[in-house]
Amino acid sequence: MSKAQAAAETARDRLDFVTRREMDELREAVERLAARIERLERQDPTP
């Protein structure tokens, strides 16, 4: 394997793409968690 091919393989391994659907699902999960944290903090404001 040439150096260029090895470098391309390494770069390809480092790139990690997600679909728009996966990103939307992640965003929704984070929003639900943020809302849950907010509700919990209102119940007991002491740390």
C-alpha atoms as a printed R data frame, in Angstrom:
   type eleno elety resid chain resno       x      y      z
1  ATOM     1    CA   MET     A     1   0.000  0.000  0.000
2  ATOM     2    CA   SER     A     2   1.399  3.381 -0.948
3  ATOM     3    CA   LYS     A     3   1.737  6.248  1.479
4  ATOM     4    CA   ALA     A     4  -1.076  8.104 -0.290
5  ATOM     5    CA   GLN     A     5  -3.418  5.135  0.026
6  ATOM     6    CA   ALA     A     6  -2.534  4.718  3.706
7  ATOM     7    CA   ALA     A     7  -3.136  8.407  4.339
8  ATOM     8    CA   ALA     A     8  -6.488  8.233  2.541
9  ATOM     9    CA   GLU     A     9  -7.535  5.235  4.636
10 ATOM    10    CA   THR     A    10  -6.554  7.017  7.842
11 ATOM    11    CA   ALA     A    11  -8.460 10.151  6.830
12 ATOM    12    CA   ARG     A    12 -11.510  8.093  5.874
13 ATOM    13    CA   ASP     A    13 -11.450  6.375  9.263
14 ATOM    14    CA   ARG     A    14 -11.361  9.752 11.026
15 ATOM    15    CA   LEU     A    15 -14.344 11.159  9.141
16 ATOM    16    CA   ASP     A    16 -17.639 10.262 10.744
17 ATOM    17    CA   PHE     A    17 -20.788 11.427  9.015
18 ATOM    18    CA   VAL     A    18 -24.314 11.313 10.384
19 ATOM    19    CA   THR     A    19 -27.541 11.625  8.472
20 ATOM    20    CA   ARG     A    20 -29.854 14.591  8.859
21 ATOM    21    CA   ARG     A    21 -32.401 12.242 10.475
22 ATOM    22    CA   GLU     A    22 -29.856 11.124 13.080
23 ATOM    23    CA   MET     A    23 -28.918 14.740 13.787
24 ATOM    24    CA   ASP     A    24 -32.581 15.719 14.161
25 ATOM    25    CA   GLU     A    25 -33.157 12.801 16.546
26 ATOM    26    CA   LEU     A    26 -30.147 13.847 18.609
27 ATOM    27    CA   ARG     A    27 -31.334 17.459 18.713
28 ATOM    28    CA   GLU     A    28 -34.778 16.335 19.903
29 ATOM    29    CA   ALA     A    29 -33.250 14.139 22.612
30 ATOM    30    CA   VAL     A    30 -31.103 17.020 23.864
31 ATOM    31    CA   GLU     A    31 -34.145 19.316 23.926
32 ATOM    32    CA   ARG     A    32 -36.106 16.745 25.958
33 ATOM    33    CA   LEU     A    33 -33.222 16.394 28.404
34 ATOM    34    CA   ALA     A    34 -32.889 20.164 28.766
35 ATOM    35    CA   ALA     A    35 -36.614 20.459 29.503
36 ATOM    36    CA   ARG     A    36 -36.401 17.645 32.045
37 ATOM    37    CA   ILE     A    37 -33.435 19.255 33.789
38 ATOM    38    CA   GLU     A    38 -35.276 22.559 33.914
39 ATOM    39    CA   ARG     A    39 -38.320 20.900 35.518
40 ATOM    40    CA   LEU     A    40 -36.153 19.078 38.055
41 ATOM    41    CA   GLU     A    41 -34.283 22.239 38.988
42 ATOM    42    CA   ARG     A    42 -37.569 24.085 39.591
43 ATOM    43    CA   GLN     A    43 -38.675 21.341 41.994
44 ATOM    44    CA   ASP     A    44 -35.557 21.592 44.162
45 ATOM    45    CA   PRO     A    45 -33.545 24.774 43.591
46 ATOM    46    CA   THR     A    46 -30.789 23.779 46.030
47 ATOM    47    CA   PRO     A    47 -27.706 22.108 44.527
